[in-house]
Structures are given as structure tokens and as C-alpha cells.
Amino acid sequence: MISAERRQETFSPEETREYAGGLASQISENSVVLLFGGIGCGKTEFAKGLAAGLGVKEYVTSPTFTILHEYAGNVPVHHFDLYRIKDYNEFLENGFLEIATETGITIIEWAERVPELMSYPTAVIVKIDKDNGKDDNYRRISVNTIWKE
């Protein structure tokens, strides 16, 4: 395994999904993908693309009100949204440790709500930013992770 940072600019939701889908084969099983970014920055679009790249055929939506959606793909995909979570303890009460140690990939939107996740041993950190000086669909994506060799 090697540590790496990748950066990408996308100019549409479709490009964001395509980029994330291309990363799927490079992310190690049991990784926890932490998505950081403000409202409307493209976290769910990234999650949709990553899930598709992992073989999920279902329509992927953000689990804002349910906290967790699970999907079957080439590996199980566990998709959390922490927007309504107050802290790490509440997150643990929602089964994170049990789910993160299962086979599959865990995707977490609003990871900044639980900063303790940054030190998770299999964390893949994805930061998505909009640039108000550019097109409304412009996104700058930074991925810090440990990649398969």
C-alpha cells in the first residue's frame, strides 16, 4: 500500500460521478471514505459514482433522515450521512464500528461532524469544494488515501 493525494477538477455532476467511479477499483476493501464539503458541493454525487464503481445497481440517495443506507455491489456499500449526528458517541450508537469492520466499503457524508473519524486506520479523505468565481457546476476534489499497489 502507498499513501497518495490526488486532485481533480470536475465541471458537472456527471463528471463528479465518473471520477468517483474510476476511483472505486483503487480503494481497498474495508476502507472508510470520508466526504467533506458544504451543502450542495457534490458529496452525494461523489457517493453515487463511487457506489456505481463498486457495482451498485440501485439508485443511491443520501441517507439524511435515516442516517444509513446499505447497498449490494461487488462488495457491500454502507452509506452514512452525519448531518443530523451531534457527536462521535451518537455516531457509535448508530452502529458505525460494527458496520465499518464488516466486509465492504463505508461512505460517510458530512464527516466533519465527527472529527475523530480522521484518524480511522482505513480512512480515505475526500474534500470537495465549489469555487464561487467559476461555473456553478465546478468542483475541486482532493482525495487523500492509502491506495492498493
DRENVEX-743543 format. One line per 10 residues: number of its first residue (from 1); for each residue x, y, z of N, C-alpha, C, O, CB. Coordinates in pm, whole numbers, padded with zeros to 5 digits, always signed. Glycine has a CB too. Example, Ala and Ser with C-alpha at 12.3 -4.5 7.8 and 13.67 -1.06 7.14 Angstrom:
<recs>
1 = +01319:-00569:+00780:+01230:-00450:+00780:+01320:-00330:+00780:+01424:-00332:+00846:+01131:-00447:+00905 | +01285:-00225:+00708:+01367:-00106:+00714:+01290:+00003:+00787:+01341:+00114:+00804:+01408:-00060:+00572
</recs>
This chain:
<recs>
1 = +00084:-00118:+00000:+00000:+00000:+00000:+00088:+00125:+00000:+00196:+00128:+00060:-00095:+00000:+00122 | +00040:+00226:-00069:+00112:+00352:-00072:+00017:+00466:-00038:-00102:+00459:-00069:+00179:+00374:-00209 | +00069:+00568:+00024:-00010:+00685:+00057:-00006:+00779:-00062:+00098:+00794:-00126:+00041:+00754:+00186 | -00119:+00842:-00091:-00123:+00930:-00208:-00225:+01040:-00190:-00321:+01027:-00113:-00153:+00850:-00334 | -00204:+01148:-00262:-00305:+01253:-00272:-00333:+01274:-00420:-00241:+01284:-00501:-00260:+01386:-00203 | -00459:+01281:-00452:-00500:+01307:-00589:-00592:+01427:-00591:-00670:+01448:-00498:-00569:+01183:-00652 | -00583:+01505:-00697:-00669:+01621:-00713:-00733:+01615:-00850:-00673:+01572:-00948:-00590:+01754:-00694 | -00856:+01660:-00855:-00930:+01657:-00981:-01028:+01774:-00983:-01086:+01809:-00881:-01005:+01522:-01000 | -01046:+01832:-01098:-01150:+01931:-01118:-01259:+01867:-01202:-01231:+01796:-01299:-01094:+02061:-01187 | -01385:+01891:-01165:-01497:+01844:-01245:-01587:+01962:-01275:-01588:+02062:-01203:-01575:+01729:-01173
11 = -01664:+01949:-01383:-01744:+02061:-01431:-01892:+02026:-01445:-01968:+02102:-01506:-01692:+02109:-01563 | -01932:+01911:-01389:-02073:+01871:-01390:-02092:+01758:-01289:-01996:+01692:-01251:-02119:+01825:-01533 | -02215:+01737:-01244:-02240:+01623:-01156:-02199:+01490:-01220:-02150:+01400:-01152:-02388:+01618:-01117 | -02220:+01479:-01351:-02183:+01356:-01422:-02032:+01332:-01415:-01988:+01219:-01394:-02228:+01363:-01568 | -01954:+01438:-01433:-01807:+01424:-01423:-01765:+01387:-01282:-01672:+01308:-01264:-01738:+01556:-01465 | -01832:+01442:-01182:-01800:+01407:-01043:-01828:+01259:-01019:-01746:+01189:-00960:-01883:+01494:-00944 | -01943:+01211:-01066:-01977:+01067:-01050:-01877:+00980:-01126:-01833:+00877:-01075:-02121:+01038:-01100 | -01841:+01021:-01247:-01747:+00944:-01328:-01610:+00936:-01260:-01549:+00829:-01257:-01732:+01007:-01468 | -01562:+01047:-01208:-01434:+01047:-01139:-01438:+00953:-01018:-01347:+00872:-00999:-01397:+01190:-01095 | -01541:+00964:-00936:-01554:+00878:-00817:-01563:+00731:-00857:-01504:+00645:-00793:-01677:+00918:-00734
21 = -01637:+00702:-00963:-01649:+00564:-01010:-01515:+00507:-01052:-01488:+00389:-01031:-01746:+00555:-01125 | -01431:+00590:-01111:-01298:+00546:-01152:-01206:+00517:-01034:-01112:+00438:-01047:-01235:+00650:-01239 | -01233:+00579:-00921:-01151:+00554:-00802:-01188:+00423:-00732:-01108:+00369:-00655:-01165:+00669:-00705 | -01306:+00373:-00759:-01358:+00257:-00685:-01262:+00138:-00686:-01243:+00073:-00583:-01491:+00215:-00742 | -01204:+00108:-00799:-01116:-00009:-00809:-00983:+00011:-00735:-00909:-00085:-00713:-01089:-00042:-00955 | -00955:+00135:-00698:-00828:+00165:-00632:-00840:+00176:-00481:-00740:+00187:-00410:-00771:+00293:-00687 | -00962:+00174:-00430:-00984:+00187:-00286:-00988:+00048:-00225:-01059:-00040:-00273:-01115:+00265:-00256 | -00914:+00029:-00119:-00904:-00101:-00053:-01035:-00137:+00016:-01104:-00051:+00070:-00790:-00102:+00048 | -01066:-00266:+00012:-01183:-00314:+00084:-01168:-00281:+00232:-01057:-00282:+00285:-01203:-00467:+00063 | -01279:-00253:+00296:-01288:-00212:+00436:-01244:-00067:+00458:-01227:-00024:+00572:-01203:-00303:+00522
31 = -01226:+00008:+00349:-01195:+00150:+00364:-01319:+00225:+00411:-01433:+00185:+00386:-01144:+00209:+00231 | -01294:+00335:+00480:-01398:+00426:+00523:-01373:+00557:+00448:-01275:+00626:+00475:-01399:+00447:+00680 | -01461:+00589:+00354:-01445:+00706:+00268:-01517:+00824:+00334:-01639:+00825:+00345:-01501:+00680:+00124 | -01439:+00922:+00378:-01491:+01038:+00450:-01510:+01154:+00353:-01413:+01202:+00294:-01397:+01079:+00566 | -01633:+01198:+00336:-01664:+01306:+00243:-01684:+01437:+00319:-01771:+01447:+00406:-01789:+01272:+00159 | -01602:+01536:+00286:-01607:+01668:+00348:-01651:+01770:+00245:-01611:+01763:+00129:-01469:+01706:+00408 | -01733:+01866:+00286:-01774:+01973:+00197:-01906:+02032:+00242:-01981:+01969:+00316:-01785:+01924:+00054 | -01934:+02151:+00196:-02055:+02221:+00235:-02179:+02168:+00165:-02172:+02076:+00083:-02040:+02368:+00207 | -02291:+02229:+00198:-02418:+02193:+00137:-02409:+02216:-00014:-02364:+02322:-00059:-02536:+02274:+00198 | -02452:+02117:-00091:-02456:+02132:-00236:-02323:+02122:-00306:-02314:+02158:-00424:-02517:+02259:-00269
41 = -02220:+02074:-00238:-02088:+02069:-00302:-02068:+01943:-00386:-01975:+01938:-00466:-01979:+02077:-00196 | -02153:+01842:-00370:-02139:+01723:-00453:-02103:+01595:-00378:-02061:+01498:-00440:-02036:+01748:-00555 | -02119:+01595:-00246:-02087:+01473:-00169:-02172:+01355:-00213:-02121:+01244:-00231:-02108:+01498:-00019 | -02302:+01378:-00231:-02390:+01268:-00271:-02359:+01225:-00414:-02365:+01106:-00444:-02537:+01310:-00259 | -02327:+01319:-00502:-02290:+01281:-00639:-02165:+01194:-00637:-02156:+01096:-00711:-02268:+01407:-00727 | -02067:+01231:-00554:-01946:+01150:-00540:-01983:+01011:-00488:-01934:+00911:-00539:-01844:+01220:-00446 | -02068:+01005:-00386:-02110:+00876:-00329:-02180:+00791:-00434:-02159:+00670:-00441:-02203:+00898:-00208 | -02265:+00853:-00517:-02334:+00779:-00624:-02233:+00718:-00721:-02244:+00602:-00759:-02431:+00873:-00700 | -02135:+00797:-00761:-02035:+00748:-00855:-01949:+00638:-00796:-01920:+00539:-00863:-01947:+00861:-00901 | -01908:+00655:-00671:-01827:+00553:-00604:-01906:+00424:-00591:-01854:+00316:-00619:-01781:+00601:-00466
51 = -02032:+00435:-00549:-02117:+00316:-00536:-02134:+00245:-00672:-02127:+00123:-00680:-02255:+00354:-00479 | -02156:+00323:-00778:-02169:+00263:-00911:-02040:+00191:-00950:-02044:+00081:-01006:-02204:+00370:-01016 | -01926:+00253:-00921:-01797:+00191:-00949:-01774:+00064:-00869:-01695:-00022:-00909:-01686:+00287:-00923 | -01843:+00053:-00756:-01834:-00068:-00673:-01941:-00170:-00710:-01959:-00269:-00640:-01847:-00031:-00526 | -02013:-00145:-00821:-02109:-00241:-00872:-02250:-00227:-00820:-02332:-00316:-00844:-02061:-00374:-00843 | -02281:-00119:-00751:-02418:-00098:-00701:-02507:-00061:-00819:-02475:+00031:-00895:-02422:+00013:-00591 | -02617:-00132:-00835:-02711:-00105:-00945:-02829:-00020:-00899:-02896:+00043:-00982:-02762:-00237:-01004 | -02855:-00017:-00769:-02968:+00059:-00715:-02943:+00208:-00728:-02829:+00253:-00744:-02993:+00022:-00568 | -03052:+00286:-00721:-03041:+00431:-00719:-02992:+00471:-00580:-03053:+00434:-00480:-03178:+00499:-00753 | -02883:+00544:-00573:-02822:+00584:-00447:-02872:+00722:-00409:-02868:+00816:-00489:-02667:+00582:-00456
61 = -02920:+00733:-00284:-02965:+00861:-00232:-02894:+00888:-00099:-02841:+00797:-00036:-03119:+00864:-00213 | -02894:+01013:-00059:-02831:+01049:+00069:-02922:+01005:+00184:-03042:+01035:+00182:-02803:+01202:+00076 | -02867:+00936:+00282:-02949:+00890:+00396:-02962:+00997:+00505:-02938:+00970:+00622:-02888:+00764:+00457 | -02999:+01119:+00466:-03004:+01231:+00559:-03094:+01204:+00679:-03057:+01237:+00792:-03052:+01354:+00487 | -03209:+01144:+00657:-03304:+01123:+00766:-03292:+00986:+00830:-03332:+00967:+00945:-03445:+01143:+00716 | -03237:+00889:+00757:-03226:+00753:+00811:-03086:+00724:+00864:-03066:+00622:+00928:-03262:+00651:+00704 | -02991:+00811:+00839:-02850:+00802:+00880:-02772:+00700:+00797:-02655:+00723:+00767:-02841:+00766:+01027 | -02833:+00587:+00760:-02760:+00481:+00691:-02845:+00417:+00582:-02961:+00383:+00605:-02713:+00375:+00790 | -02786:+00401:+00464:-02840:+00317:+00357:-02734:+00211:+00327:-02614:+00239:+00332:-02876:+00401:+00228 | -02778:+00091:+00297:-02685:-00015:+00260:-02721:-00067:+00122:-02839:-00081:+00088:-02686:-00130:+00365
71 = -02618:-00096:+00043:-02635:-00139:-00095:-02551:-00262:-00122:-02444:-00281:-00064:-02598:-00027:-00192 | -02600:-00346:-00211:-02524:-00463:-00255:-02453:-00427:-00385:-02515:-00376:-00479:-02616:-00588:-00274 | -02324:-00454:-00390:-02246:-00433:-00510:-02143:-00545:-00518:-02168:-00655:-00469:-02177:-00293:-00511 | -02029:-00518:-00580:-01920:-00616:-00580:-01875:-00644:-00438:-01831:-00755:-00406:-01801:-00565:-00665 | -01888:-00543:-00353:-01871:-00554:-00207:-01989:-00478:-00147:-02047:-00393:-00214:-01730:-00496:-00156 | -02026:-00508:-00023:-02132:-00428:+00040:-02088:-00282:+00053:-01972:-00253:+00080:-02169:-00485:+00178 | -02183:-00192:+00034:-02157:-00049:+00047:-02248:+00005:+00158:-02370:-00008:+00151:-02181:+00028:-00089 | -02186:+00065:+00260:-02256:+00123:+00374:-02244:+00275:+00361:-02133:+00328:+00365:-02198:+00070:+00511 | -02356:+00343:+00347:-02355:+00487:+00317:-02420:+00564:+00432:-02542:+00559:+00450:-02429:+00516:+00183 | -02339:+00636:+00508:-02387:+00717:+00620:-02398:+00864:+00580:-02324:+00911:+00494:-02293:+00703:+00741
81 = -02491:+00936:+00643:-02498:+01081:+00635:-02502:+01131:+00779:-02595:+01100:+00853:-02624:+01129:+00551 | -02402:+01210:+00818:-02389:+01253:+00957:-02444:+01393:+00983:-02420:+01450:+01089:-02245:+01249:+00997 | -02517:+01448:+00888:-02567:+01585:+00903:-02645:+01603:+01033:-02637:+01709:+01096:-02654:+01622:+00785 | -02719:+01503:+01073:-02803:+01513:+01193:-02738:+01451:+01318:-02801:+01445:+01423:-02936:+01445:+01168 | -02614:+01407:+01306:-02542:+01347:+01419:-02474:+01457:+01500:-02413:+01548:+01443:-02438:+01241:+01369 | -02485:+01449:+01632:-02426:+01553:+01717:-02279:+01531:+01748:-02201:+01626:+01754:-02502:+01561:+01846 | -02239:+01404:+01768:-02102:+01378:+01810:-02065:+01232:+01786:-02147:+01152:+01740:-02083:+01414:+01959 | -01940:+01199:+01818:-01887:+01064:+01796:-01967:+00958:+01870:-01993:+00851:+01816:-01741:+01058:+01839 | -02007:+00986:+01993:-02083:+00888:+02070:-02216:+00855:+02004:-02256:+00738:+01999:-02107:+00939:+02211 | -02285:+00955:+01954:-02412:+00930:+01884:-02386:+00848:+01758:-02465:+00760:+01723:-02483:+01063:+01849
91 = -02278:+00876:+01690:-02243:+00800:+01570:-02218:+00653:+01605:-02265:+00564:+01535:-02118:+00861:+01503 | -02145:+00630:+01713:-02119:+00492:+01757:-02250:+00421:+01791:-02265:+00301:+01764:-02025:+00491:+01878 | -02344:+00493:+01850:-02474:+00435:+01884:-02550:+00390:+01760:-02638:+00304:+01768:-02558:+00535:+01963 | -02518:+00448:+01645:-02582:+00410:+01519:-02511:+00295:+01449:-02540:+00266:+01333:-02588:+00530:+01427 | -02418:+00229:+01518:-02358:+00106:+01469:-02235:+00119:+01383:-02199:+00024:+01314:-02457:+00034:+01395 | -02169:+00235:+01385:-02055:+00255:+01296:-01948:+00148:+01310:-01907:+00088:+01211:-01994:+00389:+01320 | -01902:+00121:+01432:-01791:+00027:+01449:-01826:-00112:+01399:-01742:-00178:+01337:-01750:+00020:+01596 | -01947:-00155:+01424:-01989:-00287:+01376:-01990:-00291:+01223:-01946:-00388:+01162:-02128:-00322:+01431 | -02042:-00184:+01164:-02052:-00180:+01018:-01915:-00162:+00953:-01886:-00228:+00853:-02146:-00066:+00975 | -01832:-00074:+01007:-01702:-00046:+00947:-01609:-00166:+00951:-01516:-00175:+00871:-01636:+00071:+01017
101 = -01632:-00258:+01043:-01546:-00377:+01050:-01602:-00491:+00966:-01538:-00596:+00956:-01530:-00422:+01194 | -01720:-00473:+00907:-01773:-00573:+00815:-01700:-00560:+00681:-01633:-00460:+00654:-01928:-00555:+00797 | -01715:-00661:+00599:-01660:-00655:+00464:-01733:-00547:+00386:-01854:-00532:+00398:-01671:-00792:+00393 | -01660:-00474:+00306:-01722:-00374:+00222:-01654:-00240:+00232:-01544:-00228:+00286:-01867:-00360:+00256 | -01721:-00139:+00179:-01674:-00002:+00180:-01779:+00082:+00253:-01899:+00067:+00229:-01649:+00051:+00034 | -01733:+00169:+00341:-01822:+00261:+00411:-01798:+00401:+00357:-01684:+00447:+00350:-01799:+00256:+00566 | -01907:+00468:+00318:-01902:+00605:+00267:-01972:+00693:+00370:-02083:+00661:+00413:-01969:+00618:+00123 | -01908:+00803:+00411:-01966:+00888:+00514:-01971:+01033:+00465:-01868:+01098:+00447:-01884:+00878:+00644 | -02094:+01082:+00444:-02113:+01224:+00412:-02115:+01305:+00541:-02156:+01254:+00646:-02245:+01245:+00331 | -02071:+01428:+00533:-02063:+01520:+00648:-01969:+01465:+00754:-01998:+01472:+00874:-02203:+01542:+00709
111 = -01856:+01412:+00712:-01758:+01355:+00805:-01705:+01459:+00902:-01660:+01423:+01011:-01642:+01294:+00728 | -01709:+01587:+00866:-01659:+01690:+00957:-01740:+01698:+01086:-01695:+01758:+01184:-01661:+01824:+00887 | -01859:+01639:+01088:-01942:+01638:+01210:-01879:+01548:+01318:-01908:+01565:+01436:-02084:+01589:+01177 | -01793:+01454:+01277:-01728:+01362:+01371:-01579:+01361:+01340:-01531:+01270:+01273:-01790:+01217:+01362 | -01504:+01461:+01388:-01361:+01473:+01353:-01277:+01353:+01393:-01171:+01330:+01335:-01304:+01596:+01419 | -01322:+01276:+01490:-01248:+01157:+01533:-01229:+01057:+01418:-01137:+00975:+01422:-01321:+01089:+01648 | -01313:+01064:+01318:-01302:+00971:+01205:-01176:+00991:+01123:-01131:+00899:+01054:-01422:+00985:+01115 | -01117:+01110:+01128:-00996:+01139:+01051:-00882:+01044:+01086:-00796:+01018:+01002:-00951:+01283:+01075 | -00882:+00993:+01207:-00774:+00903:+01249:-00810:+00755:+01232:-00733:+00668:+01273:-00738:+00931:+01393 | -00925:+00727:+01171:-00963:+00588:+01149:-00858:+00523:+01058:-00819:+00582:+00958:-01107:+00578:+01087
121 = -00812:+00401:+01092:-00697:+00343:+01020:-00716:+00321:+00871:-00618:+00319:+00796:-00661:+00214:+01082 | -00839:+00304:+00824:-00858:+00282:+00681:-00929:+00401:+00615:-01000:+00384:+00516:-00939:+00153:+00657 | -00910:+00520:+00671:-00979:+00639:+00620:-00926:+00681:+00484:-00805:+00681:+00459:-00965:+00754:+00718 | -01017:+00717:+00398:-00991:+00782:+00269:-01058:+00918:+00281:-01180:+00925:+00295:-01045:+00696:+00143 | -00983:+01024:+00274:-01036:+01157:+00298:-01060:+01228:+00165:-00968:+01247:+00086:-00940:+01240:+00387 | -01186:+01266:+00142:-01224:+01332:+00018:-01280:+01470:+00053:-01379:+01481:+00126:-01329:+01247:-00062 | -01217:+01574:+00001:-01265:+01711:+00022:-01315:+01763:-00112:-01245:+01758:-00213:-01153:+01803:+00081 | -01437:+01814:-00110:-01499:+01866:-00232:-01531:+02013:-00208:-01599:+02048:-00112:-01628:+01786:-00271 | -01481:+02098:-00296:-01502:+02242:-00284:-01562:+02297:-00411:-01531:+02253:-00522:-01370:+02313:-00251 | -01651:+02397:-00392:-01700:+02477:-00503:-01613:+02602:-00509:-01551:+02640:-00409:-01853:+02514:-00486
131 = -01607:+02664:-00624:-01537:+02791:-00638:-01639:+02892:-00690:-01681:+02884:-00805:-01411:+02780:-00735 | -01676:+02984:-00605:-01780:+03081:-00642:-01742:+03167:-00761:-01829:+03227:-00825:-01812:+03169:-00525 | -01612:+03174:-00793:-01568:+03253:-00906:-01577:+03178:-01038:-01553:+03235:-01144:-01428:+03299:-00885 | -01613:+03051:-01031:-01623:+02969:-01153:-01767:+02926:-01172:-01856:+02969:-01098:-01530:+02845:-01144 | -01791:+02844:-01271:-01923:+02792:-01302:-01987:+02724:-01180:-01916:+02669:-01097:-01915:+02693:-01417 | -02120:+02729:-01170:-02192:+02667:-01057:-02164:+02517:-01045:-02173:+02462:-00936:-02341:+02689:-01072 | -02131:+02452:-01155:-02106:+02307:-01153:-01960:+02270:-01129:-01926:+02152:-01120:-02151:+02246:-01283 | -01874:+02369:-01119:-01732:+02343:-01097:-01709:+02287:-00957:-01762:+02339:-00859:-01650:+02472:-01118 | -01627:+02181:-00949:-01587:+02123:-00821:-01438:+02093:-00824:-01383:+02051:-00926:-01668:+01994:-00789 | -01372:+02116:-00710:-01232:+02078:-00692:-01234:+01965:-00589:-01280:+01984:-00476:-01142:+02201:-00645
141 = -01184:+01850:-00628:-01188:+01730:-00542:-01046:+01691:-00506:-00960:+01677:-00592:-01262:+01612:-00614 | -01023:+01673:-00378:-00893:+01629:-00326:-00915:+01498:-00251:-01000:+01489:-00163:-00829:+01737:-00233 | -00838:+01396:-00288:-00851:+01264:-00226:-00718:+01227:-00162:-00616:+01222:-00230:-00894:+01156:-00331 | -00719:+01202:-00033:-00602:+01156:+00041:-00633:+01018:+00093:-00731:+00998:+00165:-00565:+01255:+00158 | -00551:+00923:+00056:-00584:+00785:+00090:-00462:+00695:+00089:-00350:+00738:+00062:-00687:+00732:-00005 | -00488:+00571:+00119:-00388:+00467:+00101:-00439:+00381:-00016:-00548:+00324:-00009:-00366:+00381:+00234 | -00360:+00371:-00120:-00401:+00302:-00242:-00341:+00162:-00246:-00235:+00136:-00189:-00359:+00383:-00367 | -00413:+00071:-00316:-00357:-00060:-00343:-00238:-00044:-00435:-00236:+00046:-00519:-00464:-00155:-00406 | -00136:-00130:-00419:-00021:-00125:-00511:-00050:-00207:-00633:+00034:-00217:-00723:+00108:-00176:-00442
</recs>
